[in-house]
Amino acid sequence: MTPDEYVEAVLDLVERIPEGRVMSYGGVADALAERSGRASARLVGNIMARHGGSVPWHRVVTSAGRLPPGHEREARARLRAEGVPLRGERVDIAAAAWSPDREG
């Protein structure tokens, strides 16, 4: 998979995250690792920062549930509107996590 194909794969996966659910940067990387040969949460974060404006970027958070840096206020508002459970300033990952493996 070329770097451009990986960017598209990340964006395609993020587009599939259902309303009211989230994935971590590492979860996105892990879901694509076998197909792409890459497994870097940091790379997914960079892709989201550069190219994520056209997908539901607010549904990708850290593994600890922290919201996208620099966009916390907007992400929190969007996630609340979708009914994502929050614990203080973070997403309740145990309740809101989604995986493409569980797609029906």
PyMOL commands that set and color helices and strands:
alter all, ss='L'
color gray80, all
select helices_A, chain A and resi 3-16+25-36+41-54+57-59+72-82+93-96+100-102
alter helices_A, ss='H'
color red, helices_A
select strands_A, chain A and resi 23-24+60-61+86-87+90-91
alter strands_A, ss='S'
color yellow, strands_A
deselect
rebuild
show_as cartoon
